Amino acid sequence: MSTLPKSKTVLRPEWQRRRLTNWLREWEIARALRPRSPSVVAQPSPLSDAEEADRARLRGSVRPFDQDVTVGQVRLLPAELLRGTEELVLVYVLSDWEAGDVLVAKVSPFSEPATPGEWLTGFCEPLVRVLSLWNVVNLPPSALARSWIAVELSEKQQADAWAVFCHITTGVELPACLVEQVGPLIANPADPRVQYQGEQAAIMVAMQETATHQAARDDLAVIVALLGPMLRQSAAPPVLRFRERPHVVALRCGMPLAAATPGEQVSEVILWTPDSTAADLLPTPDAEHAVPMLYARLITPIQPLSTGLYAAWDLVGEVPCVRGRTSFLLLERATGDSLGEGEVTHEGGRAELREGDWSRLRAHVHDTSGLALVIVCPHADEA
């Protein structure tokens, strides 16, 4: 008679059972306090002059935003970024990220870590006890600057938070000293922590979408304010919009400049908002310009280097919204593909290509007219 294999029961350590019990108690309390049915929000009636004045005085009593965003901060987000949730949301600035964005992790609403991706900070205050390092999104710094610093982590705490983040995202071994500072594994798909993670992730995704749209609107306002006189003189609207992504804008700089001399190596200059992509900047049939374009004159030919300076251009004409040091992409106009990236230096007068795909740059060595320098337009507090 055959025998069935013996089942193995894995017992959780006592500290994990205690931690999970405490977390489940908080979860049940939070669920019990939720409204049983969504409340119907009536459309607000217009405010009277007296009510508007009261609201303005109230806004004046609120502490100004802490606009200097740096790694290690836990920041309290304003209600304008949190559509659809009544939860008080704090995020931890985990790292600088691509395209100038920052990576942020949500702070858990509970005082116990629920999973191995949640970590006890060591703070006693309930609202900043646990970081959900599995629940991260990237945000434009301009959106995050409209929030308040709640607390800042020490260098040791930052290193520990990064170690937990790397453990949960790449699988590297968690340092032994942190093992009992994170939550237990989820072994059952019916575990209520699965529902909890879905709800918490939805808050961050909705907040990221709101912040991205808000940053795009703000960047457009900055461009219009800085380039207003030029826009009024242009015979064709230089602001480009894209049907696929209506919140993304790019700007071709129509400026009354003399045309390039025959045979001169020049490239068009485009200003764009930080959330655009190379594909968004493809020329469109209705985007022809009735005025000469701002352009870049090649001064250092494209070089087949693996490191160092690939090429350099003089930006012909003043670029009003580029000051100091900022970045740009080198775009192939025919395909919209990015071939490299670099820095705009010397008070916005010179563009230096520092990184690129040589296999694709080779085709433009003798003719750069098919290229566009796509400059990231800085925010108002940077301009």
N, C-alpha and C positions, 0 to 999 in steps of 0.2 A: 504494500500500500504506500503510495507516494505521500510525502509530507509537504506541507506548504512552507515556504521560507519564512523565517521568523521576521516579524516587523520590528523596525528599530524606532524607538521613541527618543527624540532628542529633547532633553529637559532644558528649559531656559534657566540661566543663572538667576539667583534670587533677586539681584538688583534689576534685571530686565523685567521680571514678573512684577516687581513693585512699581517700576517706572510705567509699564503698560497699564497697570491697574489705575494709577493716578491719572494717566492721560485719558483713559476711557471715562473716568469720572468727570473730568472737565468737558470732554466731548458731549456726554449726555446732558450736562447742565447747559451747555451752549445751545444744543438742539432744543431743549425744553423752553429756553427763553426766546426762541425765534417766533415771529408772528405766524399764526396758523394759516393765514391766507394773505396774499400780497395786498397791500393797501392801495387804494385808488387815489392817485395824486391829482388834485384838481389843477386846472390851468391857472397860473397866478394872474391876478388882475393887475392892471397898471398901477404903479406906485404914485402917490401924490408927491408934491414938491417937499412937503414936510417929511414924508417917509424916506424919500431919496436923501434928504439932508441927514436924517438919523442914520441911514445906512452908511453914508460917507464918513460920519463921525465914528461909527463903529469900526469901519475898515482902518481908520487912522489909529485906533487903539491897539490893533493887532501888531505883534512883533514883525518887523520886516523879514523877508526871506533871507536865508544864509546862502548867498549866491556862489561862494567859493566851494566847488565840489571836489573832494579829494577822497582817495581810497582810505577806508577805515571808518568812515562816518556811518552812523545809523541816522536816517533822515525820516521825518514825519511828512507824509504827502498831503497836499491840500485836497479838499473835496472835489475840486474841478477836474482832477485826474482820475477820480474813482466813481465813474458812472455805474449804477446798478448794484452797488454794495453799500451797506451801512457800517461795515467794519472799519475800525480805525487802522490804517495801514502804515507800517513803517518798513523801510527797506534798508539794506546794508550795501554800501558801495564796495563791491568785491574787487573790481579790477578795471583798468582802462581796457577798451575793446576796439574793434575794428572801426574804421571810418570816423574816428573821433568820438564814438559813443562810449558809454560806460556800462559795465556789467553790474547789475544789482540783484540781490537775493532778498526774498521776502522774509520779514520777521514773523515767526509763528504767533498766533493769538493765544497760545497755551504756554504754560510754565514748564511742561515736560516735553522732551524731544520724542516725536512719534516714530521716526524711522532712522536708519543709519545715515540718512542725508540731513538730519537735523541735529544741531550741536548746541550744548549749553555754553553760553558765553562766559559765565562766571558772575554776571551782574545779578543783583538781588531783585531789582525792579521788575515786576511781572511783564511789562510790555517789551522788554529788551532781553529776556532771559534766554530765548531760543532762536537761532537763525535756521531758516529752511534753505539750506544750501543746494537742495535739489531743484528748487523753484526759482529759476533765474531768467531774466530777460535783459536785453540791451536797450538803453534809453539814450536819447539825445541829451547832452549835458545842459542845454538851454532849458529843457523841460524839468530836469532834476534840480536846477538852480532855483526853481520856484517851490522850495520846500524848506523845512527847518531842521537843523541839527539837533537830535535828541541826546546822543552820546557818541563818543569816539572810542574805538578799540585801541588798545596798546599794540605795539609791534608784535609782542608774543601772541596776543589774541588774533591779530591779523594772520600771522603765520599758521596758527592752529585752524582758523577758518578756511584758509587756502588748502591746507592738508585734507580737511574733510571734503571740500569741493573736488579736489583731484581724486580722492578715493571714490566718490560717488559717480564721477563722470568718466574716469579712465580706468578704474579698477586697481589703482596702486594700493599697496598695503597701508592700512591706517596705523599711524604710530601707536604703540602700546599705551602711552599715556592718555590717549584720547578715546580708547575703546569704551570706557564706562561713561563717557560724556555725550554719547550719541544714543539714538533710540534703537529698539530691536527690529529685526527683519520682519517683513510681512510674508507669511507662509500660506495664507488662506485667501482666495479671491473674494470671499464674503466678509473679510475683515473690514470694519468700518473705516479704517485708515485709508482704504482705497477710495471711498467716497470723499473723505476729507481732502486727499491729494487732488482729486478732480476739481473740487470747489476752489481750493486755494490756487491751483494753476489757472483756472478761468479768471480769477481776479487779476492776476498778473498779465495775462494775455490782453484782456480788455483795457487795462491801464496802459500797456505798451502802445496799443493802437491809438488811444486818446492822446498820449504824449507825442507820438509821431505826427499826427495830424496837427496838433497844436504847434509843434516846432516848425512845420512847413508853413503854416500861416504866418508865424512870427518872422521867419526868414524872408518871406515875400514882402512883408511890411518894411523890413529893414532895407531891402533892395530898392523898393519904391521911394523910401525916404532919402536914401543916399544918392540915387540916380534920377530923382524926380525931374530936374531940368533937362537932362539928356533924353528922358522918356518923352517929354513934351515936344522936343524938337524932332523926334524920329518920325519918318513918314510911314513906317510899318511897326506895329506893336512888337517889341523884342521879347516879351514874356511868352514862353512856349508852354503849352499845357498838353497833357497826354491823356487820351481817352481811357486807357487801361488803368492809369493811376492818377485820378483827378487831383489828389492832394500834393503831387510832385510838380515843382516848377523849375524851369531853367531859364536863363537869360542870355540871349545873344546881344552883345554890346554894339548897337549901332552908334557910331561916332563919326563926326565930320573930319575924317582923316584923309590924307593924300593916299592914293593907291600905291601899291608896291611897284617898284621898277621891274621891267621884264627880266625874267630869270632869277629874281630874288627869292630866296627860300623863306617863305612865310607860312604861318599856320593861323587859323582862326582861333580867337579866344572866346570861350563861353564861360559865364559864371553860372553856378548851379547851387541848389540848396543841398545840405548834407545828406538827405535821404534819397537823392536821385541815384540812378545807376547808369552805367554806360549805355545799356539798351534803351533807356528813356531818351537819350540825346540823339537818336537817329534823325537826320534831316527829314522833314516832311514836305510834301509838294506845296503846301500853302505857307511855308515858312521862309519865302524869299524876302530879301531885304532890299529896301529902296535907298538905303544909305550905305556909305562905305563901312566896312567892319573894323572893329578893333582887332589888330593882328599881332603876331609875335614874329620877330625877325631872327632867324637862326644865326647865331654868332659862333658856336662851337659845334661842328658837324657831329652827327650821331656816330659813336664809337663802339666797336665790338668788344666791350669790356664786361667782365663778370662782376666787377665792383668798381666803385668810384663814379666819376661824372660821365654819364652817357652822352649828354648834349646840353646846350644852354641856349636860351632865347632872350632877346630884349623884348619887353612888352612895349610896343609902340603906342604912345598915348597914355594918359593917366588912367589907372584903374582905381576909381574912387573908393571901392569897398574892400580893397586889399591893402593892408598895412602891416608892416613888420614881417613876420615869418608865418606863412600859411602853406597849404599843400595843393597839389593839382594832379589830375590824371592826364595822361596822353591818350587821346581817343582816335581810333581810326574812323573817319567820318562815313565811309562807305558801309561799314558793318556795325558800327557802334561799339566795337570791342575795345577794351582798355589794353594798351600795349605796354604801359609803364606808369610810374608815378615819381613825383619829385617835390621840390619845395620852391615857393616863390619867396625871394629874398630881396634885400636892398630896397626896403620900403616899397615893395610891389613892382619894382622895375625890371627884375630878372627872374626867369624861370629856369631851374636846373633839374634835369632829369637824372635821378640817382638810381632808379631800379627799372628794369624792363625785360621784356622777352625778346632776346636778340634774334631768335629765329623769325620773329614777325617784324621786328624793327628793320631788318635787312632790306625789305622791299621799299622802305621809305628813305634810305640813305641819300639817294640822288634826287628825290622829289618828295618834299615834306608837305606839299599842298593838300594832300589827302588827310592831314592830321588836324586835330583840334586840341588846344590846351584847355582843359576843363578845370577851372579854378573853383575851389570850395569857398563860397562867400562866408566870411565870419559873421558871428552874431553881433548885436548892437553893442554889447559891453566889451567886445574885442576889437571893433572897428576903429 
